Amino acid sequence: MSGSTAKGTGPRRPRLTGRAAVLALVLCSLVAALAYPTRQFIAQRSQIAQQRAAAAQAQAQVDELRREKARWQDPAYVAAQARERLHYGYPGETPFISVAPTTGTGSAASGTPAAARAQQPWYDSLFQSLETSDRSGAAGAAAPSN
């Protein structure tokens, strides 16, 4: 018995045995098989939470509409709304609307055309810009012909 068969110098065992390779393959396949259903489960949980929040918001809106309907069932509330919104009055009353006088300190009273354009509706300024472009287009077409 020579020194070649010492305790630490025998044939080396491979680090990855057949059993370990099969076990790793099974674990990887389980992870791959469960990844998609787990992702779907998490996505469905978030959708359920969103739907519950939407249902709670809808229920709050229904409650508010029921309170408003109950207010409109009260004849005093209906009369107050008619007086305020429609300017109705009781028989014998003279309803009137108070209009505050305009003051001369506003930007429209300054006399500048830009201030006057700012006070007019959007469609008037649109039509004015179209008319201006028509006039400038007609003037531009007439200028080269002289």
Accessible surface in RSA format (square Angstrom, percent):
REM  Atomic radii and reference values for relative SASA: ProtOr
REM  Chains: A
REM  Algorithm: Lee & Richards
REM  Probe-radius: 1.40
REM  Slices: 20
REM RES _ NUM      All-atoms   Total-Side   Main-Chain    Non-polar    All polar
REM                ABS   REL    ABS   REL    ABS   REL    ABS   REL    ABS   REL
RES MET A   1   231.40 119.8 148.13  98.0  83.27 198.3 133.16 113.2  98.24 130.2
RES SER A   2    84.30  71.2  62.43  83.3  21.88  50.4  54.90 116.9  29.40  41.2
RES GLY A   3    71.43  88.1   0.00   N/A  71.43  88.1  44.49 122.1  26.95  60.3
RES SER A   4    86.86  73.4  59.93  80.0  26.93  62.0  53.58 114.1  33.28  46.6
RES THR A   5   111.28  79.1  83.76  84.9  27.52  65.6  77.65 104.3  33.63  50.8
RES ALA A   6    51.54  47.4  35.31  54.5  16.23  36.9  45.97  64.7   5.57  14.8
RES LYS A   7   211.77 103.3 172.77 106.0  39.00  92.9 126.50 113.9  85.27  90.8
RES GLY A   8    78.10  96.3   0.00   N/A  78.10  96.3  41.02 112.6  37.08  83.0
RES THR A   9    96.55  68.7  68.26  69.2  28.30  67.4  74.23  99.7  22.32  33.7
RES GLY A  10    36.86  45.5   0.00   N/A  36.86  45.5  26.61  73.0  10.26  23.0
RES PRO A  11   139.99 102.0 109.49  99.8  30.50 110.9 122.38 101.0  17.61 109.4
RES ARG A  12   229.26  96.3 197.29 100.6  31.98  76.1  79.13 108.1 150.13  91.0
RES ARG A  13   198.80  83.5 176.24  89.8  22.56  53.7  75.12 102.7 123.68  75.0
RES PRO A  14    97.96  71.4  80.38  73.3  17.58  63.9  92.29  76.2   5.68  35.3
RES ARG A  15   242.05 101.6 202.17 103.1  39.87  94.9  85.20 116.4 156.84  95.1
RES LEU A  16   120.50  67.1 102.86  73.6  17.64  44.3 103.04  72.4  17.46  47.0
RES THR A  17    50.55  36.0  45.50  46.1   5.05  12.0  41.90  56.3   8.65  13.1
RES GLY A  18    54.59  67.3   0.00   N/A  54.59  67.3  41.77 114.6  12.82  28.7
RES ARG A  19   214.13  89.9 203.75 103.9  10.37  24.7  79.53 108.7 134.59  81.6
RES ALA A  20    39.57  36.4  32.11  49.6   7.46  17.0  36.27  51.1   3.31   8.8
RES ALA A  21    42.01  38.6  34.61  53.4   7.40  16.8  37.55  52.9   4.46  11.8
RES VAL A  22    93.12  61.3  92.21  83.5   0.90   2.2  93.12  80.9   0.00   0.0
RES LEU A  23   109.33  60.9 106.70  76.3   2.64   6.6 109.07  76.6   0.27   0.7
RES ALA A  24    50.01  46.0  45.27  69.9   4.73  10.8  49.60  69.9   0.40   1.1
RES LEU A  25   126.52  70.5 122.82  87.9   3.70   9.3 125.84  88.4   0.69   1.9
RES VAL A  26    71.20  46.9  70.45  63.8   0.75   1.8  71.20  61.9   0.00   0.0
RES LEU A  27    96.86  53.9  96.69  69.2   0.17   0.4  96.77  68.0   0.10   0.3
RES CYS A  28    85.06  64.3  77.10  86.0   7.96  18.7  26.24  66.5  58.82  63.4
RES SER A  29    62.32  52.7  51.80  69.1  10.52  24.2  46.59  99.2  15.73  22.0
RES LEU A  30    92.02  51.2  91.65  65.6   0.37   0.9  92.01  64.6   0.01   0.0
RES VAL A  31   106.51  70.1 102.35  92.7   4.16  10.0 105.53  91.7   0.99   2.7
RES ALA A  32    73.44  67.5  50.78  78.4  22.66  51.5  57.82  81.4  15.62  41.4
RES ALA A  33    64.78  59.6  43.05  66.4  21.73  49.4  54.16  76.3  10.62  28.1
RES LEU A  34   108.27  60.3 107.90  77.2   0.37   0.9 108.14  75.9   0.12   0.3
RES ALA A  35    56.83  52.2  43.52  67.2  13.30  30.3  52.66  74.2   4.17  11.0
RES TYR A  36   129.97  60.7 126.14  71.8   3.84  10.0  93.28  70.1  36.70  45.2
RES PRO A  37    69.66  50.8  60.54  55.2   9.12  33.2  65.27  53.9   4.39  27.3
RES THR A  38    71.40  50.8  67.34  68.3   4.06   9.7  51.91  69.7  19.48  29.5
RES ARG A  39   148.68  62.4 144.48  73.6   4.20  10.0  66.13  90.4  82.55  50.0
RES GLN A  40    62.61  35.0  62.52  45.7   0.10   0.2  18.24  38.8  44.37  33.7
RES PHE A  41   116.80  58.4 114.43  70.9   2.37   6.2 116.34  70.5   0.46   1.3
RES ILE A  42   108.20  61.6 106.86  79.6   1.34   3.2 107.40  77.3   0.80   2.2
RES ALA A  43    42.75  39.3  37.18  57.4   5.57  12.7  42.49  59.8   0.26   0.7
RES GLN A  44    97.73  54.6  97.36  71.2   0.37   0.9  22.78  48.5  74.95  56.8
RES ARG A  45   145.31  61.0 140.14  71.4   5.18  12.3  28.88  39.5 116.44  70.6
RES SER A  46    57.80  48.8  50.12  66.9   7.67  17.7  43.47  92.6  14.33  20.1
RES GLN A  47   105.49  59.0 105.12  76.8   0.37   0.9  27.93  59.4  77.56  58.8
RES ILE A  48    83.64  47.6  82.11  61.2   1.53   3.7  83.53  60.1   0.11   0.3
RES ALA A  49    59.51  54.7  50.03  77.2   9.48  21.6  54.38  76.6   5.12  13.6
RES GLN A  50   120.62  67.5 112.24  82.0   8.38  20.0  40.09  85.3  80.53  61.1
RES GLN A  51   125.78  70.3 122.39  89.4   3.40   8.1  41.01  87.3  84.77  64.3
RES ARG A  52   174.45  73.2 166.32  84.8   8.13  19.4  60.01  82.0 114.44  69.4
RES ALA A  53    64.62  59.4  51.60  79.6  13.02  29.6  59.41  83.7   5.21  13.8
RES ALA A  54    53.11  48.8  44.40  68.5   8.72  19.8  48.01  67.6   5.10  13.5
RES ALA A  55    61.82  56.8  49.79  76.8  12.02  27.4  57.25  80.6   4.57  12.1
RES ALA A  56    64.07  58.9  50.73  78.3  13.34  30.4  58.42  82.3   5.66  15.0
RES GLN A  57   134.05  75.0 126.39  92.4   7.66  18.2  42.23  89.9  91.82  69.6
RES ALA A  58    51.03  46.9  47.72  73.6   3.31   7.5  50.35  70.9   0.68   1.8
RES GLN A  59    92.60  51.8  90.68  66.3   1.92   4.6  39.56  84.2  53.04  40.2
RES ALA A  60    58.81  54.1  50.57  78.0   8.24  18.7  55.15  77.7   3.65   9.7
RES GLN A  61   113.97  63.7 107.66  78.7   6.31  15.0  30.98  66.0  82.99  62.9
RES VAL A  62    58.19  38.3  57.64  52.2   0.55   1.3  58.09  50.5   0.10   0.3
RES ASP A  63    52.44  36.7  50.45  50.2   1.98   4.7  12.76  30.0  39.67  39.6
RES GLU A  64    74.80  42.9  74.80  56.6   0.00   0.0  38.54  74.5  36.26  29.6
RES LEU A  65    99.45  55.4  95.01  68.0   4.44  11.2  95.24  66.9   4.22  11.3
RES ARG A  66   155.99  65.5 149.20  76.1   6.80  16.2  55.65  76.1 100.34  60.8
RES ARG A  67   130.18  54.7 126.25  64.4   3.93   9.4  65.29  89.2  64.88  39.3
RES GLU A  68    64.28  36.9  64.28  48.6   0.00   0.0   8.18  15.8  56.10  45.8
RES LYS A  69   135.12  65.9 129.55  79.5   5.57  13.3  77.80  70.0  57.32  61.1
RES ALA A  70    64.25  59.1  50.17  77.4  14.08  32.0  54.98  77.4   9.27  24.5
RES ARG A  71   102.93  43.2  97.80  49.9   5.13  12.2  52.56  71.8  50.36  30.5
RES TRP A  72    88.76  35.6  78.53  38.0  10.23  24.0  72.22  38.5  16.55  26.8
RES GLN A  73   125.29  70.1 101.74  74.4  23.55  56.1  40.14  85.4  85.16  64.6
RES ASP A  74    68.28  47.8  63.03  62.7   5.24  12.4  21.52  50.7  46.75  46.6
RES PRO A  75   107.35  78.2  97.54  88.9   9.80  35.6 103.22  85.2   4.12  25.6
RES ALA A  76    70.46  64.8  55.78  86.1  14.68  33.4  64.41  90.7   6.05  16.0
RES TYR A  77    56.95  26.6  51.95  29.6   4.99  13.0  41.42  31.1  15.53  19.1
RES VAL A  78    62.78  41.3  61.84  56.0   0.93   2.3  61.84  53.7   0.93   2.5
RES ALA A  79    32.11  29.5  25.30  39.0   6.80  15.5  31.63  44.5   0.48   1.3
RES ALA A  80    52.53  48.3  44.70  69.0   7.83  17.8  49.20  69.3   3.32   8.8
RES GLN A  81    26.15  14.6  25.58  18.7   0.57   1.3   2.41   5.1  23.74  18.0
RES ALA A  82    22.92  21.1  19.60  30.2   3.32   7.6  22.28  31.4   0.64   1.7
RES ARG A  83    96.85  40.7  86.79  44.2  10.06  24.0  26.45  36.1  70.40  42.7
RES GLU A  84   123.61  71.0 105.19  79.6  18.42  43.9  43.88  84.9  79.73  65.1
RES ARG A  85   152.72  64.1 128.16  65.3  24.56  58.5  46.09  63.0 106.63  64.6
RES LEU A  86   107.52  59.9  89.74  64.2  17.78  44.7  93.81  65.9  13.70  36.9
RES HIS A  87    98.64  53.9  86.19  59.9  12.45  31.8  58.15  59.9  40.49  47.1
RES TYR A  88   134.56  62.8 126.15  71.8   8.41  21.9  88.76  66.7  45.80  56.5
RES GLY A  89    33.88  41.8   0.00   N/A  33.88  41.8   4.54  12.5  29.34  65.7
RES TYR A  90   122.14  57.0 118.22  67.3   3.92  10.2  95.27  71.6  26.87  33.1
RES PRO A  91   136.22  99.3 101.56  92.6  34.66 126.0 114.69  94.7  21.53 133.8
RES GLY A  92    87.66 108.1   0.00   N/A  87.66 108.1  43.61 119.7  44.05  98.7
RES GLU A  93    82.76  47.5  60.72  45.9  22.04  52.5  35.82  69.3  46.94  38.3
RES THR A  94   117.02  83.2  99.44 100.8  17.58  41.9  68.93  92.6  48.09  72.7
RES PRO A  95    79.97  58.3  52.60  47.9  27.38  99.5  62.41  51.5  17.56 109.1
RES PHE A  96   171.24  85.7 140.04  86.7  31.21  81.2 147.39  89.4  23.85  68.3
RES ILE A  97   113.21  64.4  87.54  65.2  25.68  61.9  90.64  65.3  22.57  61.2
RES SER A  98    99.70  84.2  67.30  89.8  32.40  74.6  40.49  86.2  59.21  82.9
RES VAL A  99   124.34  81.8  98.26  89.0  26.08  62.8 101.15  87.9  23.19  62.9
RES ALA A 100    83.40  76.7  62.53  96.5  20.87  47.5  67.74  95.4  15.65  41.5
RES PRO A 101   119.53  87.1  97.84  89.2  21.70  78.9 108.93  89.9  10.61  65.9
RES THR A 102   137.43  97.7 107.14 108.6  30.29  72.2  81.06 108.9  56.37  85.2
RES THR A 103   101.21  72.0  79.94  81.0  21.27  50.7  68.69  92.3  32.52  49.2
RES GLY A 104    65.16  80.4   0.00   N/A  65.16  80.4  32.68  89.7  32.48  72.8
RES THR A 105   128.50  91.4  94.65  96.0  33.85  80.7  82.80 111.2  45.70  69.1
RES GLY A 106    39.24  48.4   0.00   N/A  39.24  48.4  35.27  96.8   3.97   8.9
RES SER A 107    69.17  58.5  54.08  72.2  15.10  34.8  46.81  99.7  22.36  31.3
RES ALA A 108    53.16  48.9  36.70  56.6  16.46  37.4  36.91  52.0  16.25  43.0
RES ALA A 109    61.75  56.8  23.43  36.2  38.32  87.2  35.05  49.4  26.70  70.7
RES SER A 110    73.99  62.5  35.28  47.1  38.71  89.2  44.02  93.7  29.97  42.0
RES GLY A 111    65.48  80.7   0.00   N/A  65.48  80.7  37.91 104.0  27.57  61.7
RES THR A 112    67.71  48.2  64.74  65.6   2.97   7.1  61.53  82.6   6.18   9.3
RES PRO A 113    92.48  67.4  85.08  77.6   7.40  26.9  91.86  75.8   0.62   3.9
RES ALA A 114    63.48  58.4  56.81  87.7   6.67  15.2  57.61  81.1   5.87  15.5
RES ALA A 115    13.46  12.4   6.64  10.2   6.81  15.5  12.82  18.1   0.63   1.7
RES ALA A 116    56.81  52.2  48.50  74.8   8.31  18.9  51.47  72.5   5.34  14.1
RES ARG A 117   127.63  53.6 120.53  61.4   7.10  16.9  36.95  50.5  90.68  55.0
RES ALA A 118    79.96  73.5  42.14  65.0  37.82  86.0  54.31  76.5  25.66  68.0
RES GLN A 119   115.01  64.3  84.68  61.9  30.34  72.2  22.26  47.4  92.75  70.3
RES GLN A 120    45.18  25.3  28.54  20.9  16.64  39.6  15.96  34.0  29.22  22.2
RES PRO A 121    56.45  41.1  44.01  40.1  12.44  45.2  55.99  46.2   0.46   2.9
RES TRP A 122   186.92  75.0 175.83  85.1  11.09  26.0 157.66  84.1  29.26  47.5
RES TYR A 123   104.71  48.9 104.71  59.6   0.00   0.0  68.27  51.3  36.45  44.9
RES ASP A 124    55.18  38.7  53.43  53.2   1.76   4.2   9.59  22.6  45.60  45.5
RES SER A 125    39.59  33.5  34.73  46.4   4.86  11.2  22.31  47.5  17.28  24.2
RES LEU A 126    85.55  47.6  80.23  57.4   5.32  13.4  84.84  59.6   0.71   1.9
RES PHE A 127   113.39  56.7 113.22  70.1   0.17   0.4 113.22  68.6   0.17   0.5
RES GLN A 128    82.15  45.9  81.67  59.7   0.48   1.1  29.85  63.5  52.30  39.7
RES SER A 129    61.68  52.1  50.65  67.6  11.03  25.4  47.43 101.0  14.25  20.0
RES LEU A 130    93.09  51.8  92.76  66.4   0.33   0.8  92.92  65.3   0.17   0.5
RES GLU A 131    94.60  54.3  92.60  70.1   2.00   4.8  32.76  63.4  61.84  50.5
RES THR A 132    75.56  53.7  75.18  76.2   0.37   0.9  59.24  79.6  16.31  24.7
RES SER A 133    61.14  51.7  50.75  67.7  10.39  23.9  45.34  96.6  15.80  22.1
RES ASP A 134   102.76  72.0  92.76  92.3  10.00  23.7  28.24  66.5  74.52  74.3
RES ARG A 135   154.78  65.0 146.83  74.9   7.94  18.9  76.69 104.8  78.09  47.3
RES SER A 136    70.42  59.5  55.55  74.1  14.87  34.3  46.70  99.4  23.72  33.2
RES GLY A 137    43.92  54.2   0.00   N/A  43.92  54.2  36.99 101.5   6.93  15.5
RES ALA A 138    66.62  61.3  51.62  79.7  15.00  34.1  60.18  84.8   6.43  17.0
RES ALA A 139    64.78  59.6  51.20  79.0  13.58  30.9  59.94  84.4   4.84  12.8
RES GLY A 140    42.63  52.6   0.00   N/A  42.63  52.6  34.90  95.8   7.73  17.3
RES ALA A 141    77.45  71.2  51.25  79.1  26.20  59.6  61.19  86.2  16.26  43.1
RES ALA A 142    65.66  60.4  51.35  79.2  14.31  32.6  57.91  81.6   7.75  20.5
RES ALA A 143    61.45  56.5  47.48  73.3  13.97  31.8  56.43  79.5   5.03  13.3
RES PRO A 144   110.30  80.4  72.24  65.8  38.07 138.4  84.93  70.1  25.38 157.7
RES SER A 145    96.13  81.2  57.37  76.6  38.75  89.3  51.46 109.6  44.67  62.6
RES ASN A 146   169.54 116.9 103.43  99.9  66.12 159.2  56.91 137.0 112.63 108.9
END  Absolute sums over single chains surface
CHAIN  1 A    13529.7      11110.9       2418.9       8771.5       4758.2
END  Absolute sums over all chains
TOTAL         13529.7      11110.9       2418.9       8771.5       4758.2
